[in-house]
Amino acid sequence: MTMAKKAISFMKKKEKGWIKIWKSRRKNTTFETEAWTDGAILVMNGYREFNFPPGHYYYDGHTGLIQPRKKSDFPDFKGVIPKSKGYHKAEIVTEYNLLKLLKKH
């Protein structure tokens, strides 16, 4: 199962979710980075899993659709996730530790 499918399964469970894809720069290259949250955990993927162009997206739990949003309609990830969940704590996400995170929340 890809990380995108797992992300969507987390979002389905919470009936909401946000996805952000943006271009990042290093010295000589530009690449796309993505992050997603279900409102409880924040995951930043090192690899592209969602097949969307850079932008902001919202997962609607009632319709099951992922739709683009304007940047102004998109919440700050830190504002969405309660501080007690440790959004400021970052670690590399693999399939194994993503499952560990799921069990915690």
N, C-alpha and C positions, 0 to 999 in steps of 0.2 A: 504494500500500500504506500503510495507516495505521501510526502509530507502535506501536500495540498489537500488530499482526501482526509487525512487525519485532522488538519486544521478545520475543515468544513464539518467534520463530525463533532469537534469541540464546540463550534459555533451553533450547530443544530441543538446540542444539549442545552446551551444557554439561551437559545432563540435570538441571538444577536452576534454580530462580529464586525470587525473592521480590518481592512487590508490596506496597506500603504506600500506603493512601489515607487522607487525614485532612483535617479542616476547618481552614482558616487564616482569620485575621482581619486585616483592615485597619481603618482608622478607622471607616468607615461600612458596610462590607460583610463578608460571610462567603463564602468560596468553598472548593472542594475542590481539593486538590493531590495529586499522586501521584508516587511514585518507584519504580523497579524496579532490580534487579540480577540478573546471571547469575553472580555471584561473582567476576567480573573487572572489570566496569565498573559504575558507578552512574549512572543517568540520572534526572533529576528533570524531569518534564514540566510545562510551564506550562499545558497544556490537558488536560482529561479525555479519556483514550483508552480506558481500561478501563471497562466498564459495570457496575461493582460499587459497592455502598455503602461508605462509609468503613470501614476495617478492615485486617487483615493477611492476606495470601494467600501460598500456597506453590504453585509449579509443580513437579509430580512428573514427571520425565523418563521414568520407566518406564511410567506410565499415560497421560501426556499431559493430566492433569487439573489445573485450578487450584482449590485448595480453601482455605476460610477456616482461619485458625489463631488461637489465642488470642495475645494480646499477649505473654504470658509464654513462649510457645513460639517466638516470632519473634526471630531474632537481630538484634543491633545491626548496621546496615549496615557500620559501620567495622570490626566484628569479622569480617565475612564476606569483605571485600575486602582482599587483602594490601596493606600500606602501599606497597610498591614500585609498585603500579598507580596511585598518585596519587589516592586517593579524596577527598582533601582539596581537590583542584583542581576547581573548578566552572566550567562554561561553558554558554552557551545551546545547547540541542540542537535542531538542525534535521535534516531528512532527510540533507542533504549531510554535515554533520560527524559524524553518527551512523555513516555509512558509513566515514568516515575512522577513527573509533574502532574499528570492526570490524576494519579492516585491521591496526591496531596490536596487537590482542589476539588 
